[in-house]
Amino acid sequence: MSVLSPRRRRDVGGRLARRRELLVSVGLALALLVVLGLATPGGFEPRRILTILGQNAQLGVAAVGQTVVLLSGGLDLSVGPVMNLASVVSGTAMNGSNGGIAEGIALAIAAGALVGFVNGLLITRAKLPPLLATLAVGTVVQGGYYVYTQGQPKGGVAPGLKAAADGHVLGSIVPWSLVLWVGVWALVAFALYRTTWGRRFYAAGANQRAARLAGVAVSRYVVGAYVLCGACAALAGVALTAYTGSPSVTGADAYTLQTISAAVIGGVAFSGGVGRLGGTFAGVAVLVFLSTILETLNVASAAQYIVQGVVLVAMMLVNRRLAGQGRRG
């Protein structure tokens, strides 16, 4: 039986310390999954669990972008408005025709990326605080689509896109929407953890001054983070529109705070450079399973908000304590 050297033990301990928050969020998600399974008949059926996750895939996609922004040391409060903008843009472009699907998706993503680019420029060039800059831009976007639609979105969802949103693969078990979420997550995770860009991005988010001294173009990485967040939010808006079956100017209003909550529950720090996309994936699962459990038990909406708030505060306190232990270790 081999014995680990002191250096090896320190390396293993360091990796575990860095992933404590991830382990906690995954553990909570699994615990809630068990409760969900016990609370309803057939609750452990894989198809049902995957369907629940698939129905909330738009939150998962948007949370990927929000996580990247948080890792850069920022915050994006325009996620909800961008999702609504994407709903309006894609619905108008498709106008209920399958021939307009590609155009609608492309225009929506381009609009979201443009909003993210503006956010990034205001933060890096104008030196505005991320909270104020993204709140202002989100408000402008919101006013813009209200003026354009007069509160009544034009166009409609293409039947083919609606069918894809409701469809499944692998023997009608895995929803296409879940495939989209996992695909976006995997692509961004690969960029963050398997490329030079990702290593420099984490360095820029953890300590911008040190990164600049090391020759990292911090501003480019920050702007890139907001562009990616805007594109993810737009794609999530299209997915939400396809799922609901009609464009909306209010359907994504709650998603901004939900994406932040998912990332924070997953152990992503507001200070930047700390956290992993896997934690956000688990954080989304926590929110989804918790909401489903409360609805299954017929808990009043007001009480649901209280429970969700308590869970969020508890996870922040736990992650803060784990982060403190990691620094002392």
N, C-alpha and C positions, 0 to 999 in steps of 0.2 A: 504494500500500500504506500503510495507516494505521499510525501508531505510537502505542502506548499511552502516556498521560501517566504521570508518576511516581506520582501518586495512584491512578490506575487500576491500575497495576502492583501497588501495595501492596495494593489491595483484592482483586485476583485472587490474589496470593500469600497473603493472609490466608485466603481461602476454601480454597485448596489445603492450607494448613497445618492448618486445622481438620478437613479431610477425609482427612488422611494415613492415620489409623488405618482409616477405612472402605476406602480404596483397598487397603491391605495385606491386610485380611481378605477382600475380594472377590477379590484376586489369589490368595490362598492357596486359596480355595474353587475357583476356576477351575483352578488347578494340580492340585488333588486330583481334580477332575472329569476332567481329561485322563488322569491316572494310572488312574482307575477305568475309563475308556473303553478304555485300552490293556490293562488287566489281564484283561478278560473279553471273550468274543466278543459282538459286538453291543452293546458297552458305550456306544456313542454314540447309541443309539436314543432319541429324545425320550421315548417312552412309558415306557421303563424308568427313565430318570432322574427323570421326574416321579412315577412310582410310588414310587421310593425316597424322594423328598421327602414324598410324601403319606403314606407309612407312618409317618413321623416328625412329622406335622403337630401332634400333641399337644405335642411338645417345643417347636415353634415358637410355638404359642399361649401356652403357659405362660411361655416366654422373653420374650414381649412384656410381660407383667405384671411380671416380674422386672426388666426393663430400666427400666420406669417407676419402680419403687421405687429402683433404683440411681441413677437420675437425680435423685431427690429427696434423695440422700445417705444412703439407708437400705440395708437388706438384709432379705430375707424367707426364713427357713429353714423356713417352714411350707408351702411350695409342694407338696412331696411328700405330706404328710399331708392337705392340702386336696384334692388330686387323688383320693386314696383315699377320703376322705369323700364326695366327689361321686360316686364309683363306687358306694359303698354306698347313698347316698340315691337316686340315679337308678334303680339296679337294683331297689330296694325299691318305689319308686313305679311303675315301669313293670310290674314283675312279669311280664315276657314278653308284654305286650299293647301293640299299636300305639296304643290309645286313651290310654295313659299316658305317651306320649313327651313331649308338651308339659309335662305336670305334672312329670315326672322331671327334665327339663332346667331348668325354672324353679326347682324346689326346690333342685337342686344348685347353681345359680348364686347363689341367695339365701343358701344356707349358706356358700358360699365368700366372698361379699361380707361376710357377718356376721363371719366369722373375720378378714377383712382390716380391718374396722371396729374390732374389738377390738385387733388389732395396732396400728393407728394411734392409738387412744386411750391405750394403754399407753406408747407412745413419746412422744406429744405432751403428754399430761396427767400421767402418772405419771413421765415423764422417764427411762424405762428405755432402756438401749442397744438399738438394733434387733436386734442379734445375739441378746441374751439374751431379749428380749421375744418375738420370733418363734419362737425355739427352744422356749421354755416353752409358748407357745400351741400350737405344732405337736405337742408332746408330749402336752398335754391332749387335743387333737383325736384323736391317735392312740389314746390310752387309751380315749377315748369310743367310737370305733367298734369297738374290740376288745371292750369290755364288751358293746356292743349286739349284735354279731354272734357273739360267742364264737368268733371266728376263721373262721366260716362265713357269708359274706354271703348274705342272703336275696334272693328275687326273681330277675329275669333281664332280659336285654336284649331289647327289642322287635324282632321280625323286620324291621320297616321301618327302624329305626335301624341295624341291622346291615347291611342291604342298601345303605343310603346310605353307610355307612362303606367298603363294598367297591365302590361304584359309581364311574362315570366320566362325564364330560361332554365335549362337543366331539369327537364321534366316538370315544368310549372312549379318549381320550388323557389327559385331565386328571382326576385323582381328586377326588371331592367334598371329601375331607379337606383337600386342598391349597387348594381354593377357600375353605374355612373359614379356614385359616391366613392366606392372603393377605387375605381380607376383614377379619379382626380386625386384622391389621397395618396395613391401609390406613386403617381407621377411627381407630385410635389415632394413627397418623402424621399424619392430617389434624388431629386435635385438638392435637397437639404443635406442628406447624409452620405451621398456617394459622389459628390462633385466638389471641385475646388470652389465653385461659386457658393455652395452651401457652407463650407468651412469659413470662408470670408464673411458670409452673411451673418453667421453666428457671432463671429468676432466683432463685427460692426455693431450688432445689437447689444452685446455684453458690455462693451466699452468703446464708445465712438472715438474718444480722444486717442486712446491707445491704437485703435485700428487706423486712424488717420496717420499717426506717426509711423505705422508699419507700411504705409503706402496704399491702404485700402480706400477706394473711392466711396466713402460712406454714403454720400448723397445719392449716388446711383442705386445703391442697394435699398435705401429707404424708399426712393421713388418707385423702384421695381416692386417692392413689397406692396405698396398701395395700388399699383397697376394690377398686380396679381389678385389682390383682394377684391378690386372692382370687377375683374373678369369672373372670379368665382361667384361673387354675389349675383352678377348678371345671369350666369349659367344656372344658379340656384333659383333665380326668379323665373326663368323659362321652365325649369322643372316643376316649380310650384304651379305655374299657369297650366302646364300640361296635366298635372294631377287634378286640379280643381275643374278644369275644362273651360275656363273663361278668364280673360284678362281682368285685372283688378288694380285699383290705385290704393287699396288699403290692406290687401291680403298679407303683406310681409311686414306690417308695422312693428310687430313684436320680435322680429328676428334679430335685430341689432343686439339687444340685450341678451337674447338666448345664445347667440354665437359667442359673446364675451363670457357668459356663464359657463358654457361648455368648455371653453379653453381654460378658464380659471379652475374649474373642477378637475380638469385633467392635469393641473400642476404648472400651467404656463404663468410666468411671473410678469407683472406689469413693468418691471424694471428693464426687461428685454434680455435676450440671450439665454433664457432659462426655460426649459420645457420641451416637449416633443409632440409631434403630430399624433402619435399613438395615444397619448394622454387625452388629446382633444376628441379622438374617436371614442374613447371610453367615456368622456364627459358627455358627449351627445347621447350615448347609450343610457347613461344615468338619467338624463333629463327625460328621454323618451320612455324608458321603463317606469320611472317614477310617475310621470303624467298618466300613463296607461293604467297603472295600479290605482291611482286616486280616482280616475274616471270609472274604473271597474267597480270600485267600492262606493260609487255614487257620492263622493266627497264634494261638497259645495265648492264653487269656483273660488270664492274668497279664501276658503281654507286651503285650497290647492296652492294659491300664491304664498300663503304663510309657510306651508310645508317646504315648498321649493326654495323660498328665501332662507329658511333655517338650514337646509341642506347646503346651500351655497356658502353661507357664513361658516358653517362647521368645516367644510372642505378647505376654505381659505385659511382658517385657523390651523388645521392639521398640516396643510402644505407649508405654512409659515414656520411651524414648529420643526417640520422635517428639514426645511431649508436651513434653519438655524443649527440643527444637529449636524447637517452636512458640512457647514462652514467650520464648526468646532472640531469635526473629525479630520 
